[in-house]
Amino acid sequence: MKKTTKVVAISGLVLGMIGAGAGGATLADNFWQGHQNIVATKANIDKLSAKIDSQKQQLKQVSSQLETIQSQLSQAQSDLQTAKSQADNANNQNQALQSQLTELQNKYNTDTQSLQQQIQQKIAEGQQAVAQKQQEVNQKQQTIDSLTQQLEQSKSQNASTNNDLNQAIQDAQNVKDYSDQAVAKANSNN
């Protein structure tokens, strides 16, 4: 009887070990698969985080460029005002010279040709100064137009970067939701 009990006990022990081994293998397979999913999800989150950081850096650079362009635009507008003021002064000087010419012609019809040449020279200088200032005004206007175009391009690029950042954030949220579902599913399978 002792021999039969020993055989039954050993048989039961062997069957128990086989059953435990099969169940342990299934548990280990499920754990390993869930671990791989977590590692893959973490890698995806790291990639999205890097993309978000990169886009934040791009946004900072675009903002810095925008500030620089706005500063340049302000300087160009200030320069334009100065040039316009100088052009107005030159116009006023020219008008004064024109008035002086008329006066001198009425008072001194008998003046020499030399005096008339001097007056004509002063008028020409005034007109040349006005023309030069007008050319400066035109150049400053071209600079303002160029800077305005750059500003608009920077604004457009900034909007595009914001859209990309928002999309990256949404993608990260979707991956998080997906990984939460995977973890919940893995937990419910256990």
C-alpha positions as CSV (number, residue, x, y, z in Angstrom):
1,M,0.0,0.0,0.0
2,K,2.8,2.3,0.7
3,K,4.2,1.7,-2.7
4,T,0.9,2.6,-4.4
5,T,0.7,5.8,-2.3
6,K,4.2,6.7,-3.3
7,V,3.4,6.1,-7.0
8,V,0.2,8.1,-6.8
9,A,2.0,10.9,-4.9
10,I,4.8,11.0,-7.5
11,S,2.3,10.9,-10.4
12,G,0.4,13.7,-8.8
13,L,3.5,15.7,-8.3
14,V,4.7,15.2,-11.9
15,L,1.2,16.2,-13.3
16,G,1.2,19.2,-11.0
17,M,4.6,20.3,-12.3
18,I,3.6,19.8,-15.9
19,G,0.4,21.9,-15.4
20,A,2.3,24.6,-13.5
21,G,4.9,24.7,-16.3
22,A,2.2,25.1,-19.0
23,G,0.4,27.8,-17.1
24,G,3.6,29.6,-16.2
25,A,4.7,29.6,-19.8
26,T,1.3,31.2,-20.9
27,L,1.7,33.8,-18.2
28,A,5.2,34.6,-19.2
29,D,4.2,34.9,-22.9
30,N,1.4,37.3,-22.0
31,F,3.7,39.4,-19.8
32,W,6.5,39.5,-22.4
33,Q,4.0,40.6,-25.2
34,G,2.6,43.4,-22.9
35,H,6.2,44.5,-22.1
36,Q,7.0,44.8,-25.8
37,N,3.9,46.9,-26.4
38,I,4.9,49.2,-23.5
39,V,8.4,49.5,-24.9
40,A,7.0,50.3,-28.4
41,T,4.6,52.8,-27.0
42,K,7.3,54.5,-25.0
43,A,9.5,54.7,-28.1
44,N,6.6,56.3,-30.0
45,I,6.0,58.8,-27.2
46,D,9.7,59.6,-27.1
47,K,9.6,60.2,-30.9
48,L,6.6,62.5,-30.6
49,S,8.2,64.3,-27.6
50,A,11.3,65.0,-29.7
51,K,9.1,66.2,-32.6
52,I,7.2,68.5,-30.3
53,D,10.5,69.9,-28.8
54,S,11.9,70.4,-32.3
55,Q,8.8,72.3,-33.3
56,K,8.9,74.4,-30.2
57,Q,12.5,75.3,-31.1
58,Q,11.4,76.2,-34.6
59,L,8.6,78.4,-33.1
60,K,11.1,80.2,-30.9
61,Q,13.3,80.8,-33.9
62,V,10.4,82.1,-36.0
63,S,9.3,84.3,-33.1
64,S,12.9,85.7,-32.8
65,Q,13.0,86.3,-36.6
66,L,9.6,88.0,-36.4
67,E,10.9,90.3,-33.6
68,T,13.9,91.2,-35.7
69,I,11.9,92.0,-38.7
70,Q,9.5,94.1,-36.7
71,S,12.4,96.0,-35.3
72,Q,13.8,96.5,-38.8
73,L,10.4,97.6,-39.9
74,S,10.2,100.1,-37.1
75,Q,13.7,101.4,-38.0
76,A,12.7,101.6,-41.7
77,Q,9.5,103.6,-40.8
78,S,11.6,105.9,-38.6
79,D,14.1,106.4,-41.5
80,L,11.2,107.0,-43.9
81,Q,9.8,109.7,-41.5
82,T,13.2,111.3,-41.4
83,A,13.6,111.2,-45.1
84,K,10.1,112.7,-45.6
85,S,10.9,115.5,-43.2
86,Q,14.2,116.2,-45.0
87,A,12.3,116.1,-48.3
88,D,9.7,118.6,-46.9
89,N,12.6,120.8,-45.7
90,A,14.2,120.6,-49.1
91,N,10.8,121.5,-50.7
92,N,10.4,124.5,-48.3
93,Q,14.0,125.6,-49.2
94,N,13.2,125.2,-52.9
95,Q,10.0,127.3,-52.5
96,A,11.9,129.9,-50.6
97,L,14.4,130.0,-53.4
98,Q,11.7,130.3,-56.0
99,S,10.1,133.2,-54.1
100,Q,13.5,134.8,-53.8
101,L,14.0,134.5,-57.5
102,T,10.7,136.1,-58.3
103,E,11.5,139.0,-55.9
104,L,14.9,139.5,-57.3
105,Q,13.6,139.5,-60.9
106,N,11.0,142.1,-60.0
107,K,13.4,144.4,-58.1
108,Y,16.6,143.9,-60.1
109,N,15.7,143.5,-63.7
110,T,18.8,145.3,-64.5
111,D,21.1,142.9,-62.6
112,T,23.9,141.3,-64.4
113,Q,23.8,137.9,-66.1
114,S,26.2,136.7,-63.4
115,L,23.7,137.3,-60.6
116,Q,21.0,135.5,-62.6
117,Q,23.3,132.5,-63.1
118,Q,24.0,132.3,-59.3
119,I,20.3,132.3,-58.6
120,Q,19.7,129.6,-61.2
121,Q,22.4,127.5,-59.7
122,K,20.8,127.7,-56.2
123,I,17.5,126.7,-57.7
124,A,19.1,123.7,-59.4
125,E,20.8,122.7,-56.2
126,G,17.5,122.9,-54.4
127,Q,15.8,120.8,-57.0
128,Q,18.7,118.3,-56.9
129,A,18.4,118.1,-53.2
130,V,14.6,117.4,-53.5
131,A,15.3,114.8,-56.2
132,Q,17.9,113.1,-54.0
133,K,15.6,113.1,-51.0
134,Q,12.8,111.7,-53.1
135,Q,15.1,109.0,-54.3
136,E,15.9,108.2,-50.6
137,V,12.2,108.2,-49.8
138,N,11.6,105.7,-52.7
139,Q,14.4,103.5,-51.5
140,K,13.1,103.5,-47.9
141,Q,9.6,102.6,-49.2
142,Q,11.1,99.7,-51.1
143,T,12.8,98.5,-47.9
144,I,9.5,98.8,-46.0
145,D,7.7,96.9,-48.7
146,S,10.4,94.1,-48.5
147,L,10.3,94.0,-44.7
148,T,6.5,93.9,-44.7
149,Q,6.6,91.0,-47.1
150,Q,9.1,89.2,-44.8
151,L,6.8,89.9,-41.9
152,E,3.9,88.4,-43.6
153,Q,5.9,85.3,-44.6
154,S,7.1,84.9,-41.0
155,K,3.5,85.2,-39.8
156,S,2.4,82.5,-42.3
157,Q,5.3,80.3,-41.2
158,N,4.4,80.8,-37.6
159,A,0.8,79.7,-38.3
160,S,2.1,76.6,-40.1
161,T,4.4,75.8,-37.2
162,N,1.5,76.2,-34.7
163,N,-0.6,73.8,-36.8
164,D,2.2,71.3,-36.9
165,L,2.6,71.6,-33.1
166,N,-1.1,71.2,-32.5
167,Q,-1.0,68.1,-34.8
168,A,1.9,66.6,-32.9
169,I,0.1,67.2,-29.6
170,Q,-3.0,65.5,-31.0
171,D,-0.8,62.6,-32.2
172,A,0.8,62.3,-28.8
173,Q,-2.7,62.2,-27.2
174,N,-3.8,59.5,-29.6
175,V,-0.8,57.4,-28.9
176,K,-1.3,57.9,-25.1
177,D,-5.0,56.8,-25.6
178,Y,-3.9,53.9,-27.7
179,S,-1.3,52.8,-25.1
180,D,-3.8,53.2,-22.3
181,Q,-6.2,51.0,-24.2
182,A,-3.4,48.4,-24.7
183,V,-2.5,48.5,-21.1
184,A,-6.2,48.1,-20.1
185,K,-6.6,45.3,-22.5
186,A,-3.4,43.6,-21.2
187,N,-4.7,44.0,-17.6
188,S,-8.1,42.6,-18.5
189,N,-6.5,39.6,-20.2
190,N,-4.5,38.8,-17.0
